[in-house]
Amino acid sequence: MERKKLKLGMMTGQELADWFGIKLQSFKQTKAKKLRELENFAKFHIEKHRIYIDEIYIEVYSKRGSKTKQIVEEEFEKVWNKDGLDSCSRVSQEIMKQFGKELGVKEDTVRHYALGTRKKLYGTPWVSSGSKGSCIFIWCKKYGEGADAHYELLTPAEEEVKKELIKKYFGDSNEKQIIVQGMVAKGEITREEAWGVLEELTGMNHSFYPFLLELQEKVGATVVKGTLVNKEIRVIEDGECYNF
């Protein structure tokens, strides 16, 4: 018999029970637990007691899908580069390399779980922190490919080159950002329109790739966006925990 698949949009309790392979009554009795498990397979939201599937990671239910997320969460910190600079893409490829047969899912799914784990541990870059610290995106040099890739920070001299190229290709982008923010504040444009206006003012939509190509040529390496995590230092003092 063909296994039931998740679908985008609203799914009834009966449809989800069929997908889990259980009776409707059983689903109702364990709904909270089952919805936590559903998080391993899809992004969803609840509206007026109805469940809407927004994004599907794994279509068909299996215990292995939940096991995969557990493996990624357990291995994430072990695989992430010890100097703090890495990417969820490389980490997911390394986990696939080590546990591929056991995972039984596509690399995109493993990458999704890696991104979720990074968010839980280190938050969203420039937006929020996680349980172990924070992280930022940063331009860096990349050597190698796939699971064997490694990343290096730009040197101080290379950072100066990057700043000069930003000025060359994008001009005084900070001043233009302030102008756009002022337009939003005055109601001249909406927040949704702001990014498009900023792109036009800075020429970003036309200049990004020329900027990146020249930067790579001048530093002599592939330049990519890496993620730098910053672990909080926890000091126990007189029974109190202080984060720095």
N, C-alpha and C positions, 0 to 999 in steps of 0.2 A: 504494500500500500504506500502511495506517495505521501511523504511527510508534508504537513502543513507549513506554509511559509508566512512570514510577517508581511504586512502590506502597509504602505504609507496611508496616513489619515486615520480615521476613527476605527478602532477594533472593539467589538463587543466582548463581554465577559465570556460568552460561549466560544467566540473565535479564539480568544487567548487560551482558554481551557483546552480547546482542541490542539492549539499550537504546542502547549506544554505536554499534551498527551495525558490529560487528567480529566476527571469529571467536573462539570460546572460547579457543583456543590463544594468539591474539594478546593477549587480555585477560590471560591468565595471565602471559605474558612481560612485559607492561607494567603489571602490577597496581598497583604503587606510584604510578606516574605517573597512571593512570586514577582512582585513589582521590583523589588531590589535585585532579583535575579535577572529580570528583563533588562535592567540597566547594562548588563554585560553584552546584550545583543542589539540594543537600539536606544536611540535618544527619543524620549517621549515627554508629553506633558498631559496633565489632567485638567479638564475643563468641565465644570458642572457634572462631576462624577463620571465623566466619560474619558476614555484613554485614547490619545491621539499619537500615532507614531510619526515622528518628525524626520528621523534618519535611521536607516537600517545598517547595522554592522555585519550581522550574521543572520541570514534569512531563516534557516532551519534550526529548531531547538535541539540541543544536545548538552549533556553534562560536560562535555569537553569544552564547550564555549565558555562556561564559567571557570573551568580549570585553567584555560589559557590566560584569562585576566589575572588569576592568582599567580601564575608563573611569572608574568610580566612584572607584577608588583613586587614579587620576591627578588627578582633578578635585576631590577632597574638600577638600584644603587651600586650593585656589584659591577655592572657593565659600564655605567657612566664614567667617563674619564676622571681620574682622581684629581686632576688640576682644575676641575670644575667646568671646563669648556668642552662642549660636545653638542650633539643634536639628537632629537628623538628619532630621526630617520636612521642614523647610523646605529643607534642603540637597538631599534627594532630589528634591523638586519642582523646584528650580532646575536640577538636572542633567537631569531629564526635559524641562524647558523648552528646554534647550540642545541635547540629544542625543536627544530622543524617538524620532524615526524610526530613528536608527541603533541605539538600544538594543533596540527590538522586544520589550520585556517590560513587565509591569505595574509600576505605581508601588510596590506593596508589595515587589516583588523588589528594586527600586532602593533602597528604604528599608532592607531587610535588609542589603544590601551596604554601605550608608552606616553602619549600626550596627556592622557587622563591622570596617569601616575605622577608625571612632572607637575601638573597643576595641583594635585593633592599635596605633594611634598614641597614644591617651591612656588606655587601660585602662577599667575598670569603675568608675563613681562610688563613691568611699569604700572600694573593695575592692582595686583593683590599678592600677598604672601601665602605660603603654605605652612604645613606643620613643621618643616625643617629649615625654612628660610625663604629666600626670594630668588628671582632670576631676571636677567635682561637679555634682549637680543643684541648681538654685536657683530660688526663686520670683522671677519678673520680670514686667515689663510687656510686652505684645505689641501692636504696631500693624500693621495691614494683614493680608492673608491670603495663603496659598499661598506661592509663590516670592518674592513681594514683601514678605512680612512682615519686620519687624525687632523686636529685643528690646532693652529697656533695664533696667538694674538699678534696684531700688527705692532711693529716696533715703534718707539717714539718718533723716529724719522719717517716711518711709513704713515703714521697718524697725521703728520704735518702734510705729507703728500696728499692724503685723503682730504684734508681740510681745504687745501688749495684747489683740488679738483671739484669739490662741492661748490666752492665759490665760483669757479669757472663755469660750471654747467647749470647751477641753480641760483646764482646770485645771492642776495641777502634774503635767504629763505625765512629767517626768523622774523624779520620785519614784515614780510608778506603774510606770515602766519598770524601776526598780531592784527594786520589789516582785515584778514578774513574773520578773525574772532570778533572784531568790532562790527563787521557786517552782520554777523549772527546776532550779536547783542542788540543791535538796532532793529532787528527784524527784517533787514534787507534781503537776507537769504536764510534758508533753513539749515539746520545742522546736517541734514541729509545731503544738501546741495554743496556744503562747505568744501568737501574733499575735491569735487570736480572743479570748483573755482580755484582752489589752491593749486591743483595740477596745471591749470591754464596759466596762472600767474607765474609759477616757477618754471614752466616748461618741462615739468617732471615726466609727463607722459611721453615726451619725445627725447629727453636727455638721459634717462636712466641707463639704458644699455650702453650708449657711448661713454658715459661716466664710468660704468663698471669695467668696460673693456680697457679703457686707458689706465684705470687703477690697477688692474691685473697685469698689464704690460709693465707698469712702473715698479711694482713690487715683485714681479717675476714669479707669480703663483696664482692659482685659482682663488678668487675671493668670494666667500659665501657668507650668509647670515648664520652665525652659530648662536648657541645659548650658553650663557655663563651663569652658573648657579652660585649663590652665596649662602653658605650654611651659617645659621645663627650660632653664636658661641654662648652656651648656657653655663652660667656660674651659680653654684649652690652656695648660699651664704646665710648662716643663721636660720636654716630651714626654708629660706626664700629662694626662688629661682628668678634670675635676672637675664633678660635677653639683650644682646647688643648687636 
